[in-house]
Amino acid sequence: MPLRKDREEAEVATKANRRAADPYGGRQVAPEFRPVNPAMATAMQRSVGNATLGRMIAQGPAGPKVPHAAPGARNRKRTQDEVVERGESPPASQQKTEAGAATRATRSGRAGAAPLVKGKEKRAEEEIGNPTLVFTSSYDGDEQQSLNGNNNIGFEQTATLRRADGMQTPAADAYDFWQEVSDESRQIVPTSVNYQPKKAPRRAWGVDGPFRPPYNDEDGTIVKDADRISFVDNPGFSTTTRMSAGYFLVDYTVRFRWKVRKKQGGRFTKAEPFWESDEMTHRVTSAFDAENPEEAVQVNHHAAGNRTWNVQLPN
């Protein structure tokens, strides 16, 4: 019996010692609910300040809630999925692995399982080379006109931009190509006094109607093939704009030029840098005889002819 009593007293003493060493009785208590000792308080003063520390201590006898990261997260690195740049879907910088699976680009510029590639090892977009511009033209109208006739006086022309040899990028995706025009004329009109011609002064250069990006090929004025862009034009007083009765074309001059640059994103503008062709000029003259206003008169026509340019794109 005495032996048993001694053993029980020893066990009681041991439990008391354990409670003194572990005030939580062996229970798991999160750090945020443990009392703050003076050393911890001093350190926390430096990090959170006296006001914050005071509010934390005032939370109750369980002690202040210590600011800290979640267990195991303090030193844990973020995974790639956590640092993915959100935004457009898919991202502009989306890449594809060799297996064809899309991966998302991260702030570091690396995308999923795609290998890190830099410098000359990176596959560059196709080099946009210097195209060739071919222009052909001819007169397309009546050889004579009269004041009371229904005269067709005009030209036909085609300006074709051919992509550089060996390129695979469609010409329409590689180049900004546009046509500019300037013209002037003198006409006898129904309100003319003593058949004096009315002058239309020379117009400043301007982009010519549809002959520009985006290349609308629905009405036949623009032809888009993989290797070329063609502007098919009929300048002058022809087709739907003939010289109707009461009108006589004394002279007419129309000038054309073309500009080319590497394709630029966004809405089309005429901004530099660009390559510019020489001017090509068509001219028509006709000597009206005021003494014989009803007489048919010869039309003198001078088409601009044909020309080929090796375009030198600016850097």
C-alpha positions as CSV (number, residue, x, y, z in Angstrom):
1,M,0.0,0.0,0.0
2,P,2.6,2.6,0.9
3,L,4.3,1.9,-2.4
4,R,1.1,2.5,-4.4
5,K,0.5,5.7,-2.5
6,D,4.0,7.0,-3.3
7,R,3.5,6.2,-7.0
8,E,0.2,8.1,-7.1
9,E,1.7,11.1,-5.4
10,A,4.6,11.1,-8.0
11,E,2.1,11.0,-10.9
12,V,0.2,14.0,-9.4
13,A,3.5,16.0,-9.1
14,T,4.4,15.1,-12.7
15,K,1.1,16.3,-14.0
16,A,1.5,19.6,-12.1
17,N,4.9,20.1,-13.6
18,R,3.6,19.5,-17.0
19,R,0.8,22.1,-16.6
20,A,3.4,24.6,-15.5
21,A,5.6,23.9,-18.5
22,D,2.6,23.7,-20.9
23,P,-0.2,26.1,-19.9
24,Y,-2.4,24.7,-22.7
25,G,-2.6,21.2,-21.3
26,G,-1.2,19.6,-24.4
27,R,-3.8,21.2,-26.6
28,Q,-2.8,22.7,-30.0
29,V,-3.2,26.4,-29.8
30,A,-2.6,28.6,-32.9
31,P,0.1,31.2,-32.5
32,E,-2.4,34.0,-33.0
33,F,-4.1,33.1,-29.7
34,R,-1.0,32.7,-27.6
35,P,0.0,35.4,-25.1
36,V,2.7,37.9,-26.2
37,N,5.7,38.0,-23.9
38,P,7.7,41.2,-23.5
39,A,10.3,40.2,-26.0
40,M,7.6,39.6,-28.6
41,A,5.9,42.8,-27.7
42,T,9.2,44.8,-28.2
43,A,9.7,43.2,-31.6
44,M,6.1,43.8,-32.6
45,Q,6.4,47.5,-31.6
46,R,9.0,47.9,-34.3
47,S,6.9,46.1,-36.9
48,V,3.3,47.1,-36.2
49,G,3.6,50.1,-33.9
50,N,2.3,50.9,-30.4
51,A,-1.3,51.7,-31.5
52,T,-1.7,48.5,-33.3
53,L,-0.1,46.5,-30.5
54,G,-2.4,48.1,-27.9
55,R,-5.4,47.1,-29.9
56,M,-4.1,43.5,-30.1
57,I,-3.5,43.2,-26.4
58,A,-6.9,44.6,-25.6
59,Q,-8.5,41.6,-27.4
60,G,-8.7,39.7,-24.1
61,P,-6.9,37.4,-21.7
62,A,-6.1,35.0,-24.4
63,G,-3.5,37.5,-25.6
64,P,-3.2,39.5,-28.8
65,K,-3.6,38.0,-32.3
66,V,-0.2,38.0,-33.8
67,P,0.0,39.0,-37.5
68,H,1.5,36.2,-39.4
69,A,1.2,34.2,-42.6
70,A,-0.9,31.1,-42.7
71,P,1.0,27.9,-41.6
72,G,3.5,26.9,-44.1
73,A,2.8,29.8,-46.4
74,R,5.4,32.4,-45.0
75,N,8.2,31.2,-47.2
76,R,6.1,29.4,-49.9
77,K,6.7,30.6,-53.4
78,R,3.7,31.4,-55.6
79,T,3.0,28.9,-58.4
80,Q,2.9,30.1,-62.0
81,D,-0.9,29.9,-62.1
82,E,-1.0,32.5,-59.2
83,V,1.1,35.1,-61.2
84,V,-0.6,34.7,-64.6
85,E,-1.4,38.1,-66.1
86,R,-5.2,38.2,-66.5
87,G,-6.8,40.1,-69.3
88,E,-7.6,39.2,-72.9
89,S,-8.5,35.6,-73.6
90,P,-6.3,34.2,-74.9
91,P,-3.4,36.5,-73.9
92,A,-1.6,38.2,-76.7
93,S,1.6,36.5,-75.6
94,Q,0.0,33.0,-75.5
95,Q,2.4,30.4,-76.8
96,K,1.9,26.8,-77.8
97,T,3.9,23.9,-76.8
98,E,5.1,21.3,-79.3
99,A,2.1,19.2,-78.3
100,G,-0.1,22.1,-79.3
101,A,-1.4,22.8,-75.7
102,A,-1.9,26.4,-75.0
103,T,0.0,27.8,-72.0
104,R,-0.5,31.2,-70.3
105,A,2.3,33.8,-70.1
106,T,3.5,34.9,-66.7
107,R,5.0,38.2,-65.6
108,S,8.4,36.6,-66.0
109,G,7.7,36.2,-69.7
110,R,7.9,32.4,-69.4
111,A,4.8,30.4,-70.3
112,G,3.9,27.2,-68.7
113,A,6.0,24.3,-69.9
114,A,7.3,26.2,-72.9
115,P,11.1,26.3,-73.0
116,L,12.9,29.6,-72.2
117,V,14.0,31.1,-75.6
118,K,15.9,34.3,-76.0
119,G,18.1,36.2,-78.4
120,K,18.6,34.8,-81.9
121,E,17.2,31.4,-80.8
122,K,13.7,33.0,-80.8
123,R,11.7,32.2,-84.0
124,A,11.2,35.6,-85.6
125,E,8.2,36.6,-87.7
126,E,8.8,36.5,-91.5
127,E,10.9,39.3,-92.8
128,I,8.8,41.7,-94.9
129,G,10.8,42.3,-98.0
130,N,10.7,45.1,-100.6
131,P,7.8,44.6,-103.1
132,T,7.5,45.6,-106.7
133,L,5.0,48.1,-108.0
134,V,3.8,47.7,-111.6
135,F,1.7,50.3,-113.3
136,T,-0.1,50.0,-116.7
137,S,-2.4,52.4,-118.4
138,S,-4.1,53.4,-121.7
139,Y,-6.7,55.7,-123.1
140,D,-10.2,54.3,-123.0
141,G,-12.7,56.6,-124.6
142,D,-14.1,58.2,-127.8
143,E,-11.8,59.6,-130.4
144,Q,-14.2,62.6,-131.0
145,Q,-16.6,64.6,-128.9
146,S,-19.2,67.2,-129.6
147,L,-21.1,69.7,-127.4
148,N,-24.4,67.9,-127.7
149,G,-23.0,64.4,-127.6
150,N,-22.8,61.8,-124.9
151,N,-19.1,61.4,-124.9
152,N,-16.9,58.9,-123.1
153,I,-13.5,60.3,-122.3
154,G,-11.3,58.5,-119.8
155,F,-8.5,56.1,-119.1
156,E,-8.0,52.7,-117.7
157,Q,-5.1,51.8,-115.3
158,T,-4.0,49.2,-113.0
159,A,-1.4,49.6,-110.2
160,T,-0.2,46.2,-108.8
161,L,1.9,45.7,-105.7
162,R,3.7,42.4,-105.7
163,R,5.1,41.0,-102.5
164,A,8.8,40.3,-102.3
165,D,10.0,36.9,-103.8
166,G,10.0,34.0,-101.4
167,M,7.5,35.6,-98.9
168,Q,4.6,33.6,-97.5
169,T,2.7,36.4,-95.8
170,P,-0.2,37.6,-97.9
171,A,0.5,40.9,-99.6
172,A,-2.6,42.5,-98.0
173,D,-1.3,41.5,-94.5
174,A,2.3,42.7,-95.2
175,Y,1.9,46.2,-96.8
176,D,-0.1,49.4,-96.4
177,F,-0.5,50.4,-100.1
178,W,-2.6,53.4,-101.2
179,Q,-3.2,55.6,-104.2
180,E,-3.3,59.4,-104.3
181,V,-4.8,61.7,-106.9
182,S,-4.7,65.3,-108.1
183,D,-6.6,66.7,-111.1
184,E,-7.7,69.9,-112.9
185,S,-9.9,70.6,-115.9
186,R,-11.6,73.1,-118.1
187,Q,-15.1,72.5,-119.5
188,I,-17.8,74.3,-121.5
189,V,-21.0,74.0,-119.5
190,P,-24.6,75.0,-120.2
191,T,-24.2,78.2,-118.2
192,S,-21.0,79.3,-120.1
193,V,-21.2,82.7,-121.7
194,N,-20.0,82.7,-125.3
195,Y,-18.7,79.2,-124.8
196,Q,-16.1,80.3,-122.4
197,P,-14.7,77.3,-120.5
198,K,-15.2,77.0,-116.8
199,K,-12.0,76.1,-114.9
200,A,-11.8,73.6,-112.1
201,P,-8.5,74.5,-110.4
202,R,-6.0,71.8,-109.5
203,R,-7.0,69.9,-106.4
204,A,-4.5,69.1,-103.7
205,W,-3.2,65.6,-103.4
206,G,-5.5,63.3,-101.6
207,V,-6.2,59.6,-101.0
208,D,-8.1,58.3,-104.0
209,G,-11.4,56.9,-102.8
210,P,-11.4,53.1,-102.1
211,F,-7.7,52.6,-103.1
212,R,-6.3,52.2,-99.6
213,P,-6.4,49.8,-96.7
214,P,-8.6,48.0,-95.7
215,Y,-8.6,46.6,-99.2
216,N,-12.3,46.1,-100.1
217,D,-12.4,43.8,-103.1
218,E,-16.2,43.4,-103.3
219,D,-16.8,45.7,-106.3
220,G,-13.8,44.8,-108.4
221,T,-11.9,48.0,-108.0
222,I,-9.4,46.1,-105.8
223,V,-8.2,42.6,-106.5
224,K,-6.5,40.8,-103.6
225,D,-4.4,37.7,-104.4
226,A,-2.0,36.0,-102.0
227,D,1.0,37.5,-103.7
228,R,-0.4,40.9,-104.8
229,I,-2.8,43.8,-104.4
230,S,-4.2,45.4,-107.6
231,F,-5.9,48.8,-107.9
232,V,-8.1,48.8,-111.0
233,D,-9.2,52.3,-111.9
234,N,-11.0,54.3,-114.6
235,P,-10.1,58.0,-114.1
236,G,-11.8,60.6,-116.3
237,F,-15.3,61.2,-117.7
238,S,-16.4,57.7,-118.6
239,T,-18.7,54.9,-117.7
240,T,-21.2,56.5,-115.3
241,T,-19.8,60.0,-115.6
242,R,-19.8,60.7,-119.3
243,M,-19.8,64.2,-120.8
244,S,-23.5,64.6,-121.4
245,A,-25.2,66.9,-123.8
246,G,-24.3,70.6,-123.2
247,Y,-20.9,69.8,-121.8
248,F,-17.6,69.8,-123.7
249,L,-14.2,68.9,-122.2
250,V,-11.6,71.3,-123.3
251,D,-8.7,69.9,-121.3
252,Y,-8.2,67.5,-118.4
253,T,-5.1,66.6,-116.5
254,V,-5.1,63.9,-113.8
255,R,-2.0,62.8,-111.8
256,F,-1.4,59.7,-109.7
257,R,1.1,58.5,-107.2
258,W,1.4,55.5,-104.8
259,K,2.7,55.0,-101.3
260,V,3.8,51.9,-99.6
261,R,5.0,51.0,-96.2
262,K,5.2,47.9,-93.9
263,K,1.8,47.1,-92.5
264,Q,0.9,49.1,-89.4
265,G,-1.7,48.1,-86.9
266,G,-4.8,50.1,-86.1
267,R,-6.8,52.4,-88.3
268,F,-5.1,53.4,-91.6
269,T,-3.4,56.8,-91.7
270,K,-1.1,58.5,-94.2
271,A,1.6,58.9,-91.6
272,E,5.3,58.4,-92.5
273,P,7.5,56.6,-93.0
274,F,6.5,55.4,-96.5
275,W,8.0,54.9,-99.9
276,E,6.5,57.2,-102.7
277,S,6.4,56.6,-106.4
278,D,6.9,59.2,-109.2
279,E,3.9,61.0,-110.5
280,M,2.1,59.5,-113.5
281,T,0.0,61.9,-115.6
282,H,-2.8,61.5,-118.0
283,R,-3.9,64.4,-120.2
284,V,-6.7,65.1,-122.7
285,T,-7.2,68.2,-124.9
286,S,-9.8,69.1,-127.4
287,A,-10.1,72.3,-129.5
288,F,-13.6,73.5,-129.3
289,D,-14.7,75.6,-132.3
290,A,-17.0,78.4,-131.1
291,E,-17.9,79.2,-134.7
292,N,-19.1,75.6,-135.2
293,P,-20.3,74.5,-131.8
294,E,-22.2,71.5,-133.2
295,E,-19.1,70.1,-134.9
296,A,-17.5,66.9,-133.6
297,V,-13.9,67.6,-132.6
298,Q,-10.9,65.3,-132.2
299,V,-9.9,64.2,-128.7
300,N,-6.1,64.4,-128.1
301,H,-5.2,61.9,-125.4
302,H,-1.9,61.1,-123.7
303,A,-2.0,58.2,-121.3
304,A,0.7,58.0,-118.6
305,G,2.0,54.7,-120.0
306,N,3.5,51.9,-118.1
307,R,6.1,51.8,-115.3
308,T,7.7,49.4,-112.8
309,W,9.3,50.5,-109.5
310,N,11.4,48.4,-107.2
311,V,10.0,49.7,-103.9
312,Q,12.6,50.5,-101.2
313,L,10.7,50.3,-97.9
314,P,11.9,52.7,-95.2
315,N,13.3,51.3,-92.0
